[in-house]
Amino acid sequence: MRADFKSGFVTLIGRPNVGKSTLMNYLIGQKIAITSNKPQTTRNRIQTVLTTDEGQIVFVDTPGIHKAKNKLGTYMVNVAERTLNEVDVVLWLVEPSTFIGAGEQHIVQQLGKVTTPVVLVINKADTVKKEDILPCIAKYNEVYQFADIVPVSARTGENTDELLKVIMKYLPYGPQFYDEDTITDQPERQIVAELIREKALHCLNEEIPHGIAVSIEKMKARKKVMDIEATIICERDSHKGIIIGKQGSMLKKIGSTARYEIEQMLECKVNLQLWVKVKKDWRDSDFLIKNFGYREDE
């Protein structure tokens, strides 16, 4: 093993919708974390792996840090906060603004308990003039002692090379954790479930934002086809009707867009069957939260 090789764990934090998953997808060059403009899209710590000549970065995507409203919320916040001390570098993504709102203040408080180097990443730099970024940097410098500050655009990829250099600077020397061709350690079933959930979020309106989960009942390969049976779980009977749509039109739309993406990912034909079930208040049930793959101890 080369003595000058680095490897370590990096986490992305930030208010919901600031572009964490988009940035990770850009850096990895593949779509792993699901992206949606609805908050609370990322529920689990998705690990993606980037291997370069200099080292290996394992990204641990945390659910957003926010004030919790129910058991699922509390679980998500606990996972996020625990991750901060277990990684080698924390990337805090913010928007290019001098206004530090309540969400950011809450994150500043959490970072006060952390000994890990924190890099401030000012995302969406392509949406403002270069000179408008300086006051933003000055403002954030008043609230926290950052190891580094890097403006980027996750959408266009602007300055992401610089960001990777900065990350490498803070990683310890050591052997790689994963093979070069590993991109994620999430089991395929989980990524498939997340893709279906992403498509459902894109297709559905605001009225059913987070009250859905997806459970994969069956995933079986035969000859050149993968048979997948999945259930979309919602919280109300009225939601079930919306998800199914007139004569099943909405469910068909979710199924066909999800199937296309799953085929791209698995590189084979997919036969996808979707059902919809109502489980009231699943977000407040310990058993159901664990059942859908959200585990406190991971």
Secondary structure, 3 states (H helix, E strand, C coil): CCCCCEEEEEEEECCCCCCHHHHHHHHHCCCCCCCCCCCCCCCCCEEEEEECCCEEEEEEECCCCCCCCCHHHHHHHHHHHHHHHHCCEEEEEECCCCCCCHHHHHHHHHHCCCCCCEEEEECCHHHCCHHHHHHHHHHHHHHCCCCEEEECCCCCCCCHHHHHHHHHHHCCECCCCCCCCCCECCCHHHHHHHHHHHHHHHHCCCCCCCCEEEEEEEEEEECCEEEEEEEEEECCHHHHHHHHCHHHHHHHHHHHHHHHHHHHHHCCEEEEEEEEEECCCHHHCHHHHHHCCCCCCC
